[in-house]
């Protein structure tokens, strides 16, 4: 059994983890990405972001039985990212994207479970819900980038360049169903993913709000 002080320490660490992760994601997507390039500085920033991001999510994923798996996500992408600075090979970049996509899906699943666990609606739950929403946009951005790496420039029309930043911009406009129309998916897989992301962008907030409200009503009745 945990003592009261141990429980409070655990809760405080979890709160810090939610806030830290949310801040890192927001800064990267809305500040770093618009100015990111695929040169040495841009790749270095991507490495820095990945490990800051990883450190923010490690509290949610690091369990005794999963420590080895978490270490794989620390060591393998680091080697690939560093190699990518010196060798511009598409398969290396694709490998990094795949690692991060799996990590984000894993992290998002864990956070969703915590967000919808029993109890009162707290700031943590709201932050967790926003984190998962931003993670979905981040994941789709990497998927679009992967589709480009596999199919070439013909997969999209209207791209100014082929950097991750361009696909992240397209992903966020699709997620929010803003859709300026400046970038158009042409490849069948790109179209499928953009439709799924737009659907997620519509349904996730509606379902989330309804679920959180019902949880708060149920929790209030129980007390």
VEXBATI-626186 format. One record per residue: residue number from 1; x, y, z of N, C-alpha, C, O in turn. Coordinates in Angstrom, 3 decimals. Layout:
REM VEXBATI-626186
[NUM [X Y Z] [X Y Z] [X Y Z] [X Y Z]],
...
//
This chain:
REM VEXBATI-626186
[1 [0.844 -1.206 0.000] [0.000 0.000 0.000] [0.875 1.250 0.000] [1.855 1.329 0.740]],
[2 [0.513 2.229 -0.837] [1.253 3.474 -0.878] [0.817 4.385 0.266] [-0.357 4.423 0.634]],
[3 [1.776 5.112 0.817] [1.437 6.101 1.828] [0.834 7.322 1.137] [0.890 7.449 -0.086]],
[4 [0.249 8.228 1.950] [-0.364 9.427 1.385] [0.681 10.273 0.661] [0.420 10.803 -0.419]],
[5 [1.862 10.396 1.262] [2.921 11.199 0.645] [3.371 10.603 -0.690] [3.645 11.340 -1.637]],
[6 [3.446 9.266 -0.768] [3.843 8.600 -2.011] [2.799 8.808 -3.098] [3.130 9.016 -4.265]],
[7 [1.524 8.746 -2.693] [0.445 8.977 -3.659] [0.483 10.404 -4.189] [0.335 10.634 -5.389]],
[8 [0.681 11.356 -3.289] [0.744 12.759 -3.703] [1.924 13.001 -4.635] [1.819 13.756 -5.601]],
[9 [3.059 12.347 -4.334] [4.239 12.481 -5.189] [3.969 11.923 -6.577] [4.358 12.519 -7.581]],
[10 [3.292 10.761 -6.629] [2.951 10.150 -7.913] [2.029 11.048 -8.727] [2.235 11.244 -9.924]],
[11 [1.007 11.592 -8.063] [0.057 12.478 -8.745] [0.761 13.716 -9.276] [0.507 14.148 -10.401]],
[12 [1.656 14.291 -8.455] [2.371 15.497 -8.862] [3.258 15.236 -10.071] [3.304 16.042 -11.000]],
[13 [3.970 14.097 -10.059] [4.823 13.747 -11.184] [3.999 13.558 -12.450] [4.413 13.961 -13.536]],
[14 [2.820 12.936 -12.301] [1.956 12.700 -13.456] [1.453 14.019 -14.022] [1.396 14.202 -15.238]],
[15 [1.086 14.946 -13.125] [0.634 16.260 -13.573] [1.737 16.975 -14.337] [1.490 17.571 -15.385]],
[16 [2.950 16.915 -13.809] [4.076 17.535 -14.481] [4.299 16.917 -15.854] [4.607 17.618 -16.818]],
[17 [4.140 15.584 -15.936] [4.345 14.886 -17.205] [3.331 15.324 -18.249] [3.695 15.561 -19.401]],
[18 [2.064 15.436 -17.864] [1.031 15.896 -18.791] [1.346 17.296 -19.297] [1.319 17.549 -20.501]],
[19 [1.644 18.199 -18.380] [1.906 19.593 -18.748] [3.147 19.706 -19.623] [3.144 20.405 -20.636]],
[20 [4.210 19.010 -19.223] [5.467 19.050 -19.973] [5.257 18.537 -21.390] [5.716 19.157 -22.350]],
[21 [4.571 17.415 -21.528] [4.339 16.806 -22.838] [3.498 17.718 -23.719] [3.766 17.856 -24.912]],
[22 [2.483 18.339 -23.135] [1.621 19.247 -23.892] [2.403 20.456 -24.386] [2.254 20.864 -25.538]],
[23 [3.230 21.027 -23.529] [4.033 22.187 -23.906] [5.011 21.842 -25.018] [5.161 22.604 -25.974]],
[24 [5.685 20.688 -24.899] [6.650 20.257 -25.915] [5.967 20.081 -27.268] [6.476 20.551 -28.286]],
[25 [4.827 19.411 -27.286] [4.092 19.195 -28.534] [3.641 20.510 -29.162] [3.793 20.716 -30.366]],
[26 [3.088 21.394 -28.343] [2.593 22.674 -28.840] [3.727 23.525 -29.406] [3.591 24.126 -30.472]],
[27 [4.845 23.572 -28.685] [5.996 24.356 -29.146] [6.522 23.800 -30.463] [6.837 24.557 -31.381]],
[28 [6.617 22.476 -30.553] [7.145 21.873 -31.770] [6.230 22.112 -32.974] [6.686 22.536 -34.036]],
[29 [4.941 21.837 -32.795] [4.005 21.918 -33.920] [3.765 23.349 -34.377] [3.676 23.612 -35.576]],
[30 [3.658 24.280 -33.424] [3.252 25.641 -33.775] [4.398 26.654 -33.811] [4.212 27.780 -34.272]],
[31 [5.587 26.260 -33.324] [6.707 27.202 -33.343] [7.907 26.644 -34.111] [8.446 27.300 -35.003]],
[32 [8.320 25.416 -33.749] [9.502 24.841 -34.381] [9.228 24.438 -35.827] [10.004 24.766 -36.725]],
[33 [8.121 23.727 -36.051] [7.812 23.195 -37.387] [7.767 24.261 -38.482] [8.339 24.037 -39.549]],
[34 [7.115 25.410 -38.275] [7.064 26.405 -39.356] [8.424 26.894 -39.821] [8.559 27.371 -40.948]],
[35 [9.437 26.781 -38.966] [10.762 27.277 -39.325] [11.762 26.140 -39.534] [12.962 26.374 -39.680]],
[36 [11.251 24.907 -39.544] [12.119 23.742 -39.668] [12.522 23.520 -41.119] [11.708 23.699 -42.025]],
[37 [13.777 23.131 -41.342] [14.225 22.752 -42.683] [14.945 21.418 -42.588] [15.168 20.898 -41.495]],
[38 [15.304 20.872 -43.735] [15.939 19.557 -43.757] [17.460 19.648 -43.811] [18.135 18.667 -44.124]],
[39 [18.001 20.832 -43.504] [19.447 20.975 -43.429] [19.964 20.441 -42.113] [19.231 19.807 -41.354]],
[40 [21.235 20.702 -41.847] [21.861 20.183 -40.631] [21.146 20.689 -39.387] [20.886 19.919 -38.462]],
[41 [20.827 21.986 -39.357] [20.162 22.581 -38.186] [18.782 21.975 -37.975] [18.399 21.660 -36.848]],
[42 [18.040 21.814 -39.062] [16.699 21.246 -38.967] [16.710 19.823 -38.453] [15.879 19.455 -37.623]],
[43 [17.636 19.025 -38.934] [17.728 17.635 -38.481] [18.169 17.556 -37.025] [17.711 16.703 -36.265]],
[44 [19.063 18.461 -36.655] [19.515 18.503 -35.265] [18.355 18.872 -34.341] [18.203 18.292 -33.266]],
[45 [17.534 19.845 -34.767] [16.364 20.237 -33.979] [15.380 19.085 -33.852] [14.761 18.901 -32.804]],
[46 [15.238 18.311 -34.921] [14.326 17.172 -34.891] [14.801 16.139 -33.878] [13.988 15.557 -33.161]],
[47 [16.117 15.906 -33.810] [16.676 14.973 -32.825] [16.415 15.483 -31.415] [15.991 14.730 -30.538]],
[48 [16.674 16.781 -31.206] [16.465 17.384 -29.887] [15.003 17.258 -29.475] [14.701 16.880 -28.343]],
[49 [14.091 17.580 -30.406] [12.662 17.485 -30.105] [12.272 16.065 -29.754] [11.543 15.835 -28.788]],
[50 [12.757 15.106 -30.542] [12.352 13.719 -30.324] [12.707 13.259 -28.917] [11.901 12.599 -28.262]],
[51 [13.896 13.597 -28.446] [14.319 13.122 -27.136] [13.690 13.903 -25.993] [13.484 13.359 -24.908]],
[52 [13.385 15.171 -26.228] [12.625 15.918 -25.220] [11.215 15.349 -25.134] [10.658 15.176 -24.050]],
[53 [10.656 15.064 -26.302] [9.323 14.476 -26.390] [9.295 13.106 -25.728] [8.351 12.773 -25.011]],
[54 [10.342 12.307 -25.973] [10.438 10.976 -25.387] [10.524 11.052 -23.867] [9.891 10.265 -23.163]],
[55 [11.302 11.992 -23.370] [11.443 12.131 -21.923] [10.132 12.547 -21.276] [9.871 12.216 -20.120]],
[56 [9.302 13.276 -22.028] [8.006 13.690 -21.497] [7.013 12.553 -21.420] [6.116 12.567 -20.578]],
[57 [7.162 11.560 -22.296] [6.214 10.451 -22.310] [6.693 9.206 -21.610] [5.937 8.249 -21.444]],
[58 [7.953 9.212 -21.197] [8.522 7.990 -20.634] [7.877 7.608 -19.304] [7.827 6.425 -18.966]],
[59 [7.381 8.594 -18.540] [6.709 8.295 -17.270] [5.437 7.478 -17.471] [5.039 6.706 -16.599]],
[60 [4.802 7.658 -18.635] [3.563 6.925 -18.919] [3.854 5.504 -19.408] [3.034 4.604 -19.223]],
[61 [5.011 5.303 -20.026] [5.289 4.030 -20.683] [6.244 3.125 -19.921] [6.206 1.905 -20.080]],
[62 [7.105 3.717 -19.092] [8.157 2.939 -18.432] [7.599 2.099 -17.297] [7.326 2.609 -16.210]],
[63 [7.433 0.837 -17.551] [7.068 -0.148 -16.534] [8.172 -1.197 -16.495] [8.990 -1.278 -17.412]],
[64 [8.193 -1.980 -15.459] [9.265 -2.958 -15.319] [9.362 -3.889 -16.515] [10.457 -4.202 -16.984]],
[65 [8.214 -4.328 -17.004] [8.217 -5.285 -18.111] [8.427 -4.613 -19.452] [8.692 -5.285 -20.449]],
[66 [8.312 -3.280 -19.487] [8.394 -2.573 -20.754] [9.662 -1.743 -20.877] [9.835 -1.024 -21.861]],
[67 [10.543 -1.832 -19.899] [11.758 -1.022 -19.912] [12.589 -1.286 -21.157] [13.100 -0.348 -21.771]],
[68 [12.730 -2.547 -21.537] [13.526 -2.904 -22.714] [12.928 -2.304 -23.984] [13.654 -1.832 -24.859]],
[69 [11.594 -2.327 -24.077] [10.930 -1.768 -25.252] [11.156 -0.266 -25.320] [11.432 0.279 -26.389]],
[70 [11.038 0.410 -24.163] [11.259 1.855 -24.122] [12.686 2.182 -24.537] [12.917 3.164 -25.242]],
[71 [13.651 1.363 -24.103] [15.052 1.588 -24.464] [15.270 1.462 -25.971] [16.108 2.153 -26.551]],
[72 [14.503 0.571 -26.590] [14.599 0.420 -28.048] [14.204 1.723 -28.730] [14.830 2.144 -29.703]],
[73 [13.150 2.360 -28.200] [12.687 3.618 -28.779] [13.639 4.773 -28.480] [13.557 5.826 -29.113]],
[74 [14.540 4.580 -27.521] [15.532 5.606 -27.219] [16.777 5.428 -28.087] [17.274 6.384 -28.683]],
[75 [17.268 4.199 -28.149] [18.548 3.938 -28.797] [18.440 3.860 -30.322] [19.203 4.507 -31.039]],
[76 [17.478 3.054 -30.812] [17.372 2.830 -32.260] [17.137 4.122 -33.051] [17.868 4.380 -34.007]],
[77 [16.138 4.945 -32.685] [15.932 6.176 -33.445] [17.124 7.128 -33.349] [17.424 7.846 -34.302]],
[78 [17.805 7.134 -32.198] [18.966 8.006 -32.050] [20.035 7.651 -33.075] [20.594 8.532 -33.729]],
[79 [20.321 6.348 -33.215] [21.321 5.895 -34.185] [20.906 6.273 -35.603] [21.716 6.751 -36.397]],
[80 [19.616 6.046 -35.908] [19.119 6.338 -37.259] [19.135 7.834 -37.534] [19.519 8.263 -38.622]],
[81 [18.716 8.636 -36.543] [18.684 10.085 -36.717] [20.079 10.661 -36.918] [20.290 11.513 -37.781]],
[82 [21.021 10.192 -36.121] [22.404 10.667 -36.261] [22.968 10.263 -37.620] [23.649 11.049 -38.280]],
[83 [22.677 9.026 -38.030] [23.141 8.563 -39.344] [22.525 9.401 -40.459] [23.162 9.665 -41.478]],
[84 [21.247 9.825 -40.245] [20.552 10.614 -41.256] [21.152 11.982 -41.469] [20.979 12.574 -42.534]],
[85 [21.868 12.508 -40.457] [22.526 13.811 -40.596] [23.658 13.730 -41.623] [23.904 14.673 -42.374]],
[86 [24.333 12.593 -41.637] [25.498 12.434 -42.511] [25.164 11.728 -43.823] [25.839 11.932 -44.832]],
[87 [24.117 10.895 -43.806] [23.735 10.161 -45.012] [22.267 10.433 -45.331] [21.383 10.016 -44.582]],
[88 [22.005 11.122 -46.425] [20.637 11.462 -46.804] [20.009 10.294 -47.571] [19.937 10.298 -48.800]],
[89 [19.561 9.300 -46.808] [18.955 8.117 -47.413] [17.481 8.048 -47.037] [17.150 8.105 -45.853]],
[90 [16.583 7.926 -48.020] [15.139 7.898 -47.750] [14.724 6.808 -46.769] [13.836 7.030 -45.946]],
[91 [15.351 5.633 -46.841] [14.942 4.527 -45.967] [15.292 4.815 -44.513] [14.614 4.329 -43.607]],
[92 [16.353 5.606 -44.275] [16.683 5.996 -42.910] [15.608 6.929 -42.351] [15.164 6.780 -41.213]],
[93 [15.205 7.884 -43.168] [14.163 8.834 -42.762] [12.848 8.118 -42.526] [12.136 8.411 -41.566]],
[94 [12.523 7.174 -43.407] [11.299 6.393 -43.260] [11.338 5.564 -41.985] [10.322 5.424 -41.306]],
[95 [12.498 5.017 -41.656] [12.647 4.237 -40.431] [12.371 5.060 -39.189] [11.713 4.589 -38.262]],
[96 [12.876 6.298 -39.164] [12.624 7.208 -38.041] [11.132 7.509 -37.930] [10.560 7.473 -36.840]],
[97 [10.509 7.808 -39.074] [9.070 8.114 -39.074] [8.269 6.946 -38.493] [7.351 7.155 -37.701]],
[98 [8.613 5.731 -38.882] [7.890 4.554 -38.400] [8.061 4.366 -36.894] [7.100 4.051 -36.192]],
[99 [9.271 4.557 -36.405] [9.522 4.452 -34.967] [8.663 5.447 -34.200] [8.032 5.096 -33.203]],
[100 [8.644 6.692 -34.671] [7.914 7.741 -33.960] [6.403 7.521 -34.048] [5.682 7.795 -33.090]],
[101 [5.923 7.030 -35.186] [4.494 6.744 -35.341] [4.049 5.686 -34.332] [3.035 5.858 -33.656]],
[102 [4.813 4.582 -34.231] [4.473 3.518 -33.281] [4.515 4.056 -31.856] [3.626 3.772 -31.054]],
[103 [5.549 4.831 -31.544] [5.693 5.398 -30.202] [4.504 6.303 -29.860] [3.950 6.218 -28.764]],
[104 [4.118 7.168 -30.802] [3.011 8.105 -30.562] [1.686 7.380 -30.372] [0.886 7.769 -29.520]],
[105 [1.443 6.332 -31.155] [0.211 5.555 -31.016] [0.181 4.862 -29.655] [-0.849 4.846 -28.980]],
[106 [1.305 4.296 -29.264] [1.439 3.643 -27.960] [1.199 4.646 -26.832] [0.430 4.381 -25.908]],
[107 [1.859 5.790 -26.915] [1.723 6.831 -25.896] [0.291 7.366 -25.845] [-0.270 7.544 -24.764]],
[108 [-0.294 7.621 -27.013] [-1.659 8.133 -27.065] [-2.667 7.179 -26.457] [-3.614 7.606 -25.796]],
[109 [-2.465 5.874 -26.678] [-3.360 4.864 -26.105] [-3.301 4.877 -24.588] [-4.335 4.831 -23.922]],
[110 [-2.082 4.939 -24.035] [-1.903 4.973 -22.577] [-2.535 6.231 -21.981] [-3.201 6.167 -20.948]],
[111 [-2.323 7.374 -22.638] [-2.871 8.634 -22.123] [-4.395 8.636 -22.183] [-5.050 9.146 -21.275]],
[112 [-4.962 8.070 -23.244] [-6.420 7.996 -23.349] [-7.010 7.166 -22.215] [-8.049 7.519 -21.658]],
[113 [-6.348 6.065 -21.877] [-6.820 5.228 -20.763] [-6.824 6.012 -19.466] [-7.757 5.896 -18.672]],
[114 [-5.788 6.813 -19.245] [-5.721 7.637 -18.036] [-6.771 8.737 -18.075] [-7.372 9.067 -17.053]],
[115 [-6.986 9.298 -19.251] [-7.949 10.394 -19.403] [-9.371 9.930 -19.104] [-10.151 10.667 -18.501]],
[116 [-9.709 8.715 -19.521] [-11.068 8.216 -19.349] [-11.212 7.241 -18.187] [-12.201 6.514 -18.104]],
[117 [-10.227 7.225 -17.290] [-10.364 6.403 -16.088] [-11.392 7.038 -15.155] [-11.748 8.203 -15.328]],
[118 [-11.867 6.285 -14.173] [-12.905 6.774 -13.282] [-12.388 7.931 -12.419] [-11.209 7.993 -12.072]],
[119 [-13.315 8.852 -12.082] [-12.939 9.966 -11.217] [-13.437 11.284 -11.753] [-14.044 11.350 -12.822]],
[120 [-13.169 12.350 -10.988] [-13.587 13.689 -11.385] [-12.787 14.179 -12.588] [-11.674 13.717 -12.840]],
[121 [-13.369 15.114 -13.318] [-12.671 15.730 -14.434] [-11.662 16.728 -13.878] [-12.030 17.673 -13.180]],
[122 [-10.400 16.512 -14.189] [-9.330 17.369 -13.695] [-8.607 18.036 -14.870] [-8.857 17.731 -16.036]],
[123 [-7.706 18.952 -14.522] [-6.888 19.607 -15.550] [-6.061 18.566 -16.297] [-5.841 18.683 -17.502]],
[124 [-5.603 17.540 -15.565] [-4.835 16.466 -16.194] [-5.591 15.808 -17.335] [-5.027 15.555 -18.399]],
[125 [-6.855 15.534 -17.112] [-7.672 14.876 -18.135] [-7.820 15.771 -19.374] [-7.743 15.294 -20.506]],
[126 [-8.032 17.056 -19.146] [-8.158 17.986 -20.261] [-6.850 18.056 -21.040] [-6.848 18.022 -22.271]],
[127 [-5.740 18.156 -20.314] [-4.430 18.183 -20.970] [-4.185 16.890 -21.737] [-3.672 16.920 -22.855]],
[128 [-4.551 15.753 -21.141] [-4.382 14.472 -21.808] [-5.173 14.391 -23.102] [-4.687 13.875 -24.108]],
[129 [-6.400 14.907 -23.067] [-7.245 14.892 -24.268] [-6.639 15.750 -25.372] [-6.660 15.367 -26.542]],
[130 [-6.101 16.909 -25.004] [-5.472 17.794 -25.991] [-4.201 17.159 -26.544] [-3.921 17.264 -27.738]],
[131 [-3.434 16.502 -25.678] [-2.204 15.828 -26.115] [-2.516 14.783 -27.181] [-1.835 14.717 -28.205]],
[132 [-3.544 13.966 -26.943] [-3.904 12.919 -27.906] [-4.359 13.531 -29.229] [-4.058 13.006 -30.301]],
[133 [-5.084 14.643 -29.146] [-5.545 15.336 -30.360] [-4.346 15.820 -31.183] [-4.305 15.634 -32.399]],
[134 [-3.370 16.445 -30.505] [-2.175 16.928 -31.197] [-1.327 15.756 -31.695] [-0.734 15.825 -32.771]],
[135 [-1.275 14.688 -30.911] [-0.524 13.504 -31.330] [-1.086 12.917 -32.623] [-0.334 12.462 -33.485]],
[136 [-2.405 12.929 -32.750] [-3.016 12.386 -33.965] [-2.596 13.200 -35.188] [-2.307 12.638 -36.245]],
[137 [-2.564 14.532 -35.038] [-2.105 15.374 -36.140] [-0.642 15.134 -36.456] [-0.242 15.124 -37.621]],
[138 [0.156 14.940 -35.415] [1.585 14.672 -35.577] [1.810 13.351 -36.301] [2.644 13.267 -37.203]],
[139 [1.067 12.321 -35.907] [1.193 10.996 -36.519] [0.808 11.035 -37.996] [1.520 10.492 -38.840]],
[140 [-0.317 11.677 -38.306] [-0.738 11.751 -39.707] [0.269 12.527 -40.549] [0.498 12.198 -41.713]],
[141 [0.873 13.565 -39.953] [1.905 14.309 -40.676] [3.070 13.409 -41.064] [3.588 13.505 -42.176]],
[142 [3.480 12.542 -40.156] [4.565 11.600 -40.441] [4.129 10.535 -41.453] [4.928 10.085 -42.274]],
[143 [2.853 10.138 -41.385] [2.342 9.170 -42.369] [2.387 9.771 -43.774] [2.800 9.103 -44.722]],
[144 [1.961 11.029 -43.910] [2.015 11.704 -45.214] [3.459 11.794 -45.714] [3.736 11.596 -46.897]],
[145 [4.364 12.095 -44.794] [5.777 12.173 -45.163] [6.270 10.811 -45.638] [7.033 10.721 -46.600]],
[146 [5.828 9.741 -44.951] [6.202 8.397 -45.364] [5.641 8.044 -46.736] [6.318 7.404 -47.541]],
[147 [4.402 8.461 -47.004] [3.792 8.206 -48.319] [4.597 8.907 -49.413] [4.809 8.355 -50.493]],
[148 [5.041 10.126 -49.118] [5.885 10.845 -50.086] [7.195 10.098 -50.332] [7.627 9.965 -51.477]],
[149 [7.829 9.609 -49.259] [9.101 8.903 -49.405] [8.946 7.635 -50.239] [9.860 7.250 -50.969]],
[150 [7.792 6.990 -50.128] [7.562 5.738 -50.855] [7.081 5.961 -52.287] [7.364 5.155 -53.174]],
[151 [6.354 7.054 -52.508] [5.721 7.265 -53.818] [6.250 8.465 -54.600] [5.938 8.628 -55.779]],
[152 [7.041 9.295 -53.950] [7.625 10.426 -54.654] [6.729 11.653 -54.677] [5.626 11.629 -54.130]],
[153 [7.194 12.726 -55.308] [6.478 14.009 -55.342] [5.076 13.932 -55.936] [4.235 14.784 -55.652]],
[154 [4.820 12.919 -56.759] [3.515 12.808 -57.417] [2.389 12.488 -56.440] [1.220 12.559 -56.819]],
[155 [2.704 12.138 -55.200] [1.679 11.775 -54.216] [0.868 12.976 -53.755] [-0.267 12.824 -53.303]],
[156 [1.447 14.181 -53.869] [0.760 15.413 -53.457] [0.978 16.509 -54.499] [2.013 16.554 -55.165]],
[157 [-0.001 17.377 -54.626] [0.131 18.556 -55.470] [0.120 19.812 -54.600] [-0.629 19.905 -53.628]],
[158 [0.966 20.773 -54.967] [0.964 22.051 -54.264] [1.987 22.172 -53.161] [2.012 23.182 -52.459]],
[159 [2.835 21.171 -52.987] [3.862 21.236 -51.950] [4.930 22.250 -52.331] [5.407 22.261 -53.465]],
[160 [5.302 23.097 -51.388] [6.385 24.052 -51.626] [7.738 23.363 -51.531] [8.685 23.726 -52.229]],
[161 [7.815 22.363 -50.659] [9.023 21.555 -50.521] [8.586 20.177 -50.006] [7.392 19.905 -49.884]],
[162 [9.532 19.340 -49.715] [9.208 17.975 -49.279] [9.731 17.694 -47.877] [10.087 16.561 -47.553]],
[163 [9.774 18.727 -47.053] [10.223 18.582 -45.674] [9.071 18.113 -44.789] [7.905 18.209 -45.171]],
[164 [9.405 17.611 -43.615] [8.381 17.178 -42.666] [7.447 18.332 -42.297] [6.255 18.124 -42.070]],
[165 [7.992 19.540 -42.239] [7.193 20.711 -41.859] [6.014 20.920 -42.803] [4.925 21.296 -42.368]],
[166 [6.229 20.680 -44.079] [5.170 20.867 -45.066] [4.035 19.866 -44.850] [2.862 20.216 -44.979]],
[167 [4.382 18.641 -44.525] [3.373 17.609 -44.290] [2.671 17.809 -42.952] [1.503 17.452 -42.796]],
[168 [3.394 18.385 -41.983] [2.774 18.684 -40.699] [1.740 19.798 -40.856] [0.678 19.770 -40.234]],
[169 [2.071 20.778 -41.699] [1.122 21.858 -41.993] [-0.137 21.297 -42.648] [-1.256 21.645 -42.270]],
[170 [0.062 20.421 -43.639] [-1.080 19.803 -44.316] [-1.909 18.981 -43.341] [-3.139 18.991 -43.398]],
[171 [-1.230 18.268 -42.443] [-1.925 17.433 -41.468] [-2.794 18.266 -40.533] [-3.943 17.906 -40.277]],
[172 [-2.268 19.364 -40.023] [-3.021 20.176 -39.070] [-4.218 20.860 -39.730] [-5.272 20.990 -39.108]],
[173 [-4.068 21.298 -40.981] [-5.201 21.904 -41.679] [-6.268 20.856 -42.002] [-7.458 21.169 -42.050]],
[174 [-5.836 19.612 -42.223] [-6.786 18.527 -42.475] [-7.487 18.112 -41.190] [-8.698 17.895 -41.182]],
[175 [-6.721 17.999 -40.091] [-7.278 17.605 -38.801] [-8.359 18.578 -38.344] [-9.394 18.161 -37.824]],
[176 [-8.123 19.852 -38.535] [-9.093 20.871 -38.126] [-10.155 21.113 -39.194] [-11.023 21.971 -39.033]],
[177 [-10.082 20.350 -40.288] [-10.979 20.467 -41.454] [-11.010 21.886 -42.003] [-12.018 22.332 -42.549]],
[178 [-9.890 22.588 -41.850] [-9.782 23.936 -42.403] [-9.627 23.872 -43.907] [-10.347 24.546 -44.644]],
[179 [-8.673 23.050 -44.366] [-8.525 22.744 -45.782] [-8.466 23.930 -46.714] [-9.443 24.215 -47.408]],
[180 [-7.341 24.634 -46.750] [-7.194 25.782 -47.658] [-7.210 25.357 -49.118] [-7.577 26.149 -49.987]],
[181 [-6.819 24.121 -49.401] [-6.792 23.644 -50.778] [-5.484 23.915 -51.485] [-5.360 23.646 -52.679]],
[182 [-4.481 24.456 -50.751] [-3.191 24.729 -51.384] [-2.386 23.449 -51.598] [-1.565 23.370 -52.512]],
[183 [-2.626 22.447 -50.750] [-1.983 21.143 -50.914] [-3.073 20.090 -51.111] [-4.031 20.021 -50.341]],
[184 [-2.914 19.278 -52.147] [-3.948 18.296 -52.482] [-3.335 16.902 -52.547] [-2.358 16.701 -53.268]],
[185 [-3.888 15.924 -51.806] [-3.392 14.547 -51.913] [-3.855 13.925 -53.223] [-5.024 14.034 -53.593]],
[186 [-2.943 13.279 -53.913] [-3.257 12.650 -55.200] [-3.187 11.137 -55.083] [-4.029 10.425 -55.630]],
[187 [-2.186 10.650 -54.372] [-2.024 9.219 -54.153] [-3.233 8.654 -53.406] [-3.787 9.323 -52.533]],
[188 [-3.645 7.435 -53.738] [-4.834 6.834 -53.137] [-4.684 6.675 -51.630] [-5.649 6.868 -50.890]],
[189 [-3.488 6.326 -51.169] [-3.264 6.165 -49.723] [-3.266 7.521 -49.020] [-3.749 7.640 -47.894]],
[190 [-2.728 8.536 -49.683] [-2.736 9.882 -49.115] [-4.172 10.395 -48.989] [-4.524 11.038 -48.000]],
[191 [-4.985 10.110 -49.985] [-6.397 10.520 -49.929] [-7.135 9.793 -48.819] [-7.921 10.395 -48.087]],
[192 [-6.881 8.503 -48.697] [-7.522 7.707 -47.654] [-7.160 8.240 -46.269] [-8.026 8.410 -45.411]],
[193 [-5.868 8.501 -46.064] [-5.416 9.007 -44.762] [-5.978 10.391 -44.467] [-6.337 10.682 -43.326]],
[194 [-6.058 11.246 -45.480] [-6.599 12.590 -45.258] [-8.084 12.532 -44.900] [-8.563 13.328 -44.093]],
[195 [-8.813 11.584 -45.505] [-10.226 11.410 -45.156] [-10.378 10.916 -43.714] [-11.233 11.395 -42.969]],
[196 [-9.536 9.954 -43.338] [-9.577 9.425 -41.971] [-9.220 10.510 -40.958] [-9.839 10.606 -39.899]],
[197 [-8.220 11.326 -41.287] [-7.814 12.379 -40.361] [-8.907 13.439 -40.209] [-9.173 13.903 -39.100]],
[198 [-9.534 13.820 -41.311] [-10.617 14.804 -41.240] [-11.786 14.266 -40.419] [-12.409 15.001 -39.652]],
[199 [-12.075 12.979 -40.588] [-13.145 12.346 -39.818] [-12.791 12.345 -38.332] [-13.639 12.619 -37.483]],
[200 [-11.546 12.037 -38.031] [-11.070 12.063 -36.648] [-11.157 13.472 -36.070] [-11.536 13.660 -34.914]],
[201 [-10.803 14.450 -36.884] [-10.857 15.844 -36.439] [-12.265 16.297 -36.115] [-12.454 17.177 -35.275]],
[202 [-13.261 15.708 -36.770] [-14.661 16.048 -36.508] [-15.209 15.293 -35.302] [-15.841 15.882 -34.425]],
[203 [-14.961 13.987 -35.266] [-15.589 13.130 -34.257] [-14.909 13.182 -32.897] [-15.579 13.127 -31.866]],
[204 [-13.581 13.286 -32.888] [-12.852 13.229 -31.616] [-13.313 14.294 -30.624] [-13.639 13.947 -29.489]],
[205 [-13.356 15.591 -31.003] [-13.798 16.598 -30.025] [-15.229 16.371 -29.555] [-15.530 16.539 -28.373]],
[206 [-16.123 15.985 -30.486] [-17.534 15.784 -30.120] [-17.691 14.622 -29.134] [-18.368 14.748 -28.114]],
[207 [-17.054 13.490 -29.454] [-17.147 12.316 -28.579] [-16.451 12.583 -27.251] [-16.935 12.190 -26.189]],
[208 [-15.307 13.257 -27.329] [-14.537 13.547 -26.119] [-15.335 14.417 -25.145] [-15.419 14.106 -23.957]],
[209 [-15.910 15.491 -25.644] [-16.673 16.401 -24.785] [-17.861 15.680 -24.158] [-18.129 15.826 -22.965]],
[210 [-18.575 14.894 -24.979] [-19.729 14.150 -24.473] [-19.298 13.152 -23.390] [-19.974 13.003 -22.372]],
[211 [-18.178 12.478 -23.617] [-17.687 11.488 -22.655] [-17.253 12.153 -21.347] [-17.591 11.663 -20.270]],
[212 [-16.521 13.243 -21.421] [-16.052 13.931 -20.225] [-17.222 14.496 -19.411] [-17.206 14.457 -18.181]],
[213 [-18.224 15.016 -20.102] [-19.405 15.546 -19.410] [-20.143 14.430 -18.686] [-20.541 14.595 -17.533]],
[214 [-20.330 13.283 -19.359] [-21.035 12.157 -18.737] [-20.245 11.607 -17.553] [-20.834 11.191 -16.555]],
[215 [-18.913 11.603 -17.656] [-18.074 11.147 -16.556] [-18.209 12.059 -15.346] [-18.272 11.592 -14.209]],
[216 [-18.253 13.363 -15.599] [-18.376 14.328 -14.501] [-19.730 14.198 -13.814] [-19.814 14.279 -12.588]],
[217 [-20.800 13.994 -14.601] [-22.143 13.828 -14.024] [-22.207 12.569 -13.183] [-22.747 12.580 -12.077]],
[218 [-21.646 11.462 -13.716] [-21.645 10.196 -12.981] [-20.821 10.308 -11.700] [-21.221 9.813 -10.646]],
[219 [-19.667 10.965 -11.805] [-18.811 11.121 -10.627] [-19.483 11.981 -9.557] [-19.354 11.708 -8.364]],
[220 [-20.199 13.017 -9.987] [-20.893 13.897 -9.040] [-22.019 13.159 -8.324] [-22.242 13.375 -7.133]],
[221 [-22.731 12.289 -9.043] [-23.818 11.508 -8.440] [-23.276 10.530 -7.399] [-23.898 10.300 -6.362]],
[222 [-22.085 9.950 -7.696] [-21.504 8.969 -6.775] [-21.060 9.615 -5.462] [-20.946 8.944 -4.436]],
[223 [-20.809 10.937 -5.509] [-20.361 11.625 -4.301] [-21.483 12.487 -3.714] [-21.287 13.142 -2.691]],
//
